[in-house]
Amino acid sequence: MNKLNVKDQVRIVASLVEGNSIRATCRMTGASKNTVVKLLVNLGRACSEYQDKTFKNLNCKHIQCDEIWSFVGMKDKNIPKEKKGIFDYGDVWTWTALCADTKLIPCWYVGDRSAEAGYHFMNDLAGRLANKVQLTTDGHKAYLEAVEGAFGNDVDYAQLQKIYGTVKKEGETRYSPAQCMGARKAVITGNPAHEHTSTSYIERSNLTMRMHMRRFTRLTNAFSKKLENHEAAIAIHFMYYNFARIHQTLRVTPAMEAGISEHVWGLDEIVKLLD
């Protein structure tokens, strides 16, 4: 990576953030796999540190949270006995928060789906906000204690609890999700506004993650082989999403809408975070 100039680094990063795999990036850029992976890990660390320092005292009003599934190395059912219980293998959940007004992703957490992971994620989110917000999550039970522990009563919190049926339509396979029969808005804490109790934006963000990170594509062999690479790819994606990708609805980047940045970042600026 030290021998690459900024132009070559930008070509590699441009390929990765647009949803190409590491091997596809190697074929497109002519770089070796080791070079691409080393750039991915180092830049991912730099992007994570930059956003961690930058996203402070955010004036968000409406926050939506969700978790998106992926796996590292192999799925849980295929983990050998000697590797059971090691977080470096198997199912991995990425907890994400999104500001519904600016579309900014202020924080994320890569871990399991436990209450402990939820508590860590919510404490991180609470520490980045400058004022009381309305928070909406799905019906995952881990959020209940996590939100209470992080925010106390200083939040307007509601859950959008989806109701799923068990009947599948003709022709559906075993990979088809259960049919959603409806949703119930449950007030948990405070006085959340009914019209802002939604997870639509964060669920759409999950699709953006799957489209821009090849390792999140389902039912393929494009999965992460190492947890370190997985975390780095996520950090670079959110750096690109927040600072360099113009949101189609906002016509600016989420960071610009949130008042954090004054211009659209180029990939060369992101690459220069390595310095």
C-alpha positions as CSV (number, residue, x, y, z in Angstrom):
1,M,0.0,0.0,0.0
2,N,2.9,2.4,0.7
3,K,3.9,2.2,-3.0
4,L,0.4,3.2,-4.2
5,N,-0.1,6.9,-5.1
6,V,-3.4,8.7,-4.2
7,K,-4.9,8.1,-7.6
8,D,-4.4,4.3,-7.4
9,Q,-5.8,4.3,-3.8
10,V,-8.8,6.2,-5.0
11,R,-9.5,3.7,-7.7
12,I,-9.4,0.9,-5.2
13,V,-11.7,2.7,-2.7
14,A,-14.1,3.7,-5.5
15,S,-14.5,0.1,-6.5
16,L,-15.1,-1.1,-2.9
17,V,-17.7,1.6,-2.0
18,E,-19.7,0.8,-5.1
19,G,-20.3,-2.8,-4.0
20,N,-17.5,-4.7,-5.7
21,S,-15.8,-7.6,-3.9
22,I,-12.1,-7.6,-3.1
23,R,-11.3,-10.0,-5.9
24,A,-13.3,-8.0,-8.4
25,T,-11.5,-4.9,-7.2
26,C,-8.2,-6.6,-7.8
27,R,-9.2,-7.5,-11.4
28,M,-10.4,-4.0,-12.1
29,T,-7.5,-2.1,-10.7
30,G,-4.6,-4.5,-11.2
31,A,-3.7,-4.4,-7.5
32,S,-2.8,-7.5,-5.5
33,K,-5.3,-8.9,-3.0
34,N,-2.9,-8.2,-0.1
35,T,-2.6,-4.5,-1.2
36,V,-6.4,-4.1,-1.4
37,V,-6.9,-5.7,2.0
38,K,-4.2,-3.7,3.7
39,L,-5.7,-0.5,2.3
40,L,-9.1,-1.6,3.4
41,V,-8.1,-2.2,7.0
42,N,-5.9,0.9,7.4
43,L,-8.4,3.2,5.8
44,G,-11.3,1.6,7.7
45,R,-9.5,2.4,11.0
46,A,-8.9,6.0,9.9
47,C,-12.5,6.5,8.9
48,S,-13.8,5.0,12.1
49,E,-11.5,7.3,14.2
50,Y,-12.5,10.4,12.2
51,Q,-16.2,9.8,12.5
52,D,-15.9,8.9,16.2
53,K,-14.2,12.3,16.9
54,T,-16.5,14.3,14.5
55,F,-19.9,13.1,15.5
56,K,-20.4,15.0,18.8
57,N,-23.1,17.3,20.1
58,L,-25.4,16.4,17.2
59,N,-28.7,18.4,17.0
60,C,-30.8,15.4,15.9
61,K,-34.5,15.4,16.6
62,H,-35.7,12.0,15.3
63,I,-33.5,8.8,15.5
64,Q,-34.3,5.4,14.0
65,C,-32.3,2.3,15.0
66,D,-32.1,-1.2,13.6
67,E,-29.8,-4.2,13.3
68,I,-28.7,-5.8,10.0
69,W,-27.4,-9.4,9.9
70,S,-24.3,-10.8,8.2
71,F,-21.8,-13.5,9.0
72,V,-18.0,-13.9,9.1
73,G,-16.2,-17.0,7.9
74,M,-19.2,-19.3,8.1
75,K,-22.8,-19.3,9.4
76,D,-23.5,-20.3,13.0
77,K,-24.8,-23.7,12.1
78,N,-21.4,-24.6,10.4
79,I,-19.1,-23.5,13.1
80,P,-17.0,-26.4,14.4
81,K,-17.0,-27.2,18.1
82,E,-13.6,-25.8,18.8
83,K,-14.6,-22.4,17.5
84,K,-18.1,-22.2,19.1
85,G,-18.5,-19.1,21.2
86,I,-15.7,-17.2,19.5
87,F,-17.1,-13.9,18.1
88,D,-14.7,-14.0,15.1
89,Y,-16.8,-16.6,13.5
90,G,-20.5,-16.9,12.6
91,D,-23.4,-14.5,12.8
92,V,-22.5,-10.8,13.2
93,W,-25.0,-8.0,13.6
94,T,-24.4,-4.4,12.8
95,W,-26.4,-2.0,15.0
96,T,-27.1,1.3,13.2
97,A,-28.7,4.6,14.1
98,L,-30.0,7.1,11.5
99,C,-31.2,10.7,11.9
100,A,-34.5,10.8,10.1
101,D,-34.2,14.5,9.2
102,T,-30.6,14.7,7.9
103,K,-30.2,11.0,7.0
104,L,-26.9,11.0,8.9
105,I,-25.6,7.7,10.4
106,P,-24.1,9.1,13.7
107,C,-22.9,5.7,15.1
108,W,-22.9,2.0,14.6
109,Y,-21.8,-1.1,16.5
110,V,-20.6,-4.5,15.2
111,G,-21.4,-7.3,17.6
112,D,-24.0,-9.9,18.4
113,R,-27.7,-9.3,19.0
114,S,-27.5,-9.5,22.8
115,A,-28.7,-7.0,25.4
116,E,-25.0,-6.2,26.2
117,A,-24.4,-5.2,22.6
118,G,-27.6,-3.1,22.6
119,Y,-26.5,-1.4,25.8
120,H,-23.1,-0.5,24.4
121,F,-24.7,0.8,21.1
122,M,-27.3,2.9,22.9
123,N,-24.7,4.4,25.3
124,D,-22.6,5.4,22.3
125,L,-25.6,7.0,20.6
126,A,-26.7,8.9,23.7
127,G,-23.2,10.4,24.2
128,R,-23.3,11.9,20.7
129,L,-26.6,13.8,21.0
130,A,-26.9,17.4,22.2
131,N,-30.6,17.4,23.1
132,K,-33.6,15.2,23.8
133,V,-34.7,13.1,20.8
134,Q,-37.6,10.9,19.6
135,L,-36.3,7.4,19.2
136,T,-37.9,4.5,17.3
137,T,-36.7,0.9,17.1
138,D,-38.2,-2.4,16.1
139,G,-39.6,-4.8,18.8
140,H,-36.3,-6.4,19.7
141,K,-36.4,-6.9,23.4
142,A,-32.7,-5.9,23.9
143,Y,-33.7,-2.3,23.1
144,L,-35.9,-2.0,26.2
145,E,-33.1,-2.2,28.9
146,A,-30.5,-0.6,26.6
147,V,-32.5,2.6,26.0
148,E,-33.5,2.9,29.6
149,G,-29.9,2.4,30.7
150,A,-28.5,4.9,28.2
151,F,-31.2,7.6,28.2
152,G,-33.2,7.1,31.3
153,N,-36.4,9.1,31.0
154,D,-34.7,11.8,28.9
155,V,-36.1,10.4,25.6
156,D,-39.4,10.0,23.7
157,Y,-39.1,6.3,22.8
158,A,-41.5,4.1,20.8
159,Q,-41.3,0.7,19.2
160,L,-42.7,-0.3,15.9
161,Q,-43.6,-3.9,16.6
162,K,-44.3,-5.9,13.4
163,I,-46.7,-8.8,13.4
164,Y,-45.7,-11.7,11.2
165,G,-47.8,-14.5,9.8
166,T,-46.8,-18.1,9.2
167,V,-48.7,-18.8,6.0
168,K,-46.5,-18.8,2.9
169,K,-47.8,-18.1,-0.6
170,E,-47.6,-20.8,-3.3
171,G,-44.1,-21.1,-4.8
172,E,-42.2,-19.5,-1.9
173,T,-39.0,-21.2,-0.9
174,R,-37.5,-21.8,2.5
175,Y,-35.5,-18.6,2.1
176,S,-38.6,-16.4,1.9
177,P,-39.3,-14.2,4.9
178,A,-42.4,-14.5,7.0
179,Q,-45.3,-12.4,5.8
180,C,-45.7,-9.2,7.7
181,M,-49.4,-8.9,8.6
182,G,-49.1,-5.4,10.2
183,A,-47.4,-3.2,12.7
184,R,-48.2,-1.8,16.1
185,K,-46.8,1.4,17.5
186,A,-46.1,1.0,21.2
187,V,-45.1,4.0,23.4
188,I,-42.3,2.9,25.8
189,T,-41.0,6.2,27.3
190,G,-42.1,9.8,27.2
191,N,-44.4,11.3,24.6
192,P,-43.3,10.3,21.1
193,A,-45.2,11.8,18.2
194,H,-47.3,9.1,16.3
195,E,-46.4,10.4,12.9
196,H,-42.6,10.1,13.6
197,T,-42.8,6.6,15.0
198,S,-41.3,4.8,12.0
199,T,-38.3,2.7,11.0
200,S,-38.7,3.2,7.2
201,Y,-35.6,5.3,6.8
202,I,-33.3,3.0,8.7
203,E,-34.7,-0.1,6.9
204,R,-34.0,1.6,3.6
205,S,-30.5,2.3,4.9
206,N,-30.1,-1.5,5.3
207,L,-30.7,-1.9,1.6
208,T,-28.1,0.8,0.9
209,M,-25.6,-1.2,3.0
210,R,-26.3,-4.4,1.1
211,M,-26.0,-2.6,-2.3
212,H,-22.7,-0.8,-1.5
213,M,-21.0,-3.6,0.5
214,R,-20.6,-6.9,-1.4
215,R,-20.0,-8.8,1.8
216,F,-23.6,-8.1,2.9
217,T,-25.1,-9.7,-0.2
218,R,-27.3,-12.6,0.9
219,L,-27.3,-16.2,-0.6
220,T,-23.9,-15.8,-2.2
221,N,-20.3,-16.6,-1.4
222,A,-19.5,-12.8,-0.9
223,F,-19.2,-12.9,2.8
224,S,-16.5,-11.6,5.1
225,K,-13.6,-13.9,5.9
226,K,-12.2,-11.9,8.8
227,L,-14.0,-9.7,11.4
228,E,-11.3,-7.0,11.0
229,N,-12.0,-6.7,7.3
230,H,-15.8,-6.6,8.0
231,E,-15.5,-3.8,10.5
232,A,-13.2,-1.8,8.2
233,A,-15.5,-2.1,5.2
234,I,-18.4,-0.8,7.3
235,A,-16.4,2.2,8.5
236,I,-15.4,3.1,5.0
237,H,-19.0,2.7,3.8
238,F,-20.4,5.0,6.4
239,M,-17.6,7.6,5.7
240,Y,-18.5,7.5,2.0
241,Y,-22.3,7.6,2.8
242,N,-22.1,10.4,5.3
243,F,-19.6,12.7,3.6
244,A,-19.2,11.8,-0.1
245,R,-22.4,10.4,-1.5
246,I,-25.1,12.9,-2.4
247,H,-28.5,11.8,-1.0
248,Q,-31.1,11.8,-3.7
249,T,-33.8,13.4,-1.5
250,L,-31.6,16.0,0.2
251,R,-29.5,16.9,-2.9
252,V,-26.5,17.2,-0.5
253,T,-24.6,14.7,1.7
254,P,-26.0,13.8,5.1
255,A,-23.0,15.5,6.7
256,M,-23.7,18.7,4.9
257,E,-27.4,18.6,5.9
258,A,-26.4,18.1,9.5
259,G,-24.0,21.0,9.4
260,I,-20.9,18.9,9.9
261,S,-19.4,19.5,6.5
262,E,-19.5,22.4,4.1
263,H,-18.8,20.5,0.9
264,V,-19.1,17.1,-0.8
265,W,-16.0,15.1,0.0
266,G,-14.0,13.5,-2.8
267,L,-12.6,10.0,-2.4
268,D,-9.2,11.6,-2.5
269,E,-10.1,13.5,0.7
270,I,-11.2,10.2,2.3
271,V,-8.0,8.5,1.3
272,K,-5.9,11.3,2.8
273,L,-7.3,10.4,6.2
274,L,-4.5,7.8,6.2
275,D,-2.1,10.7,6.7
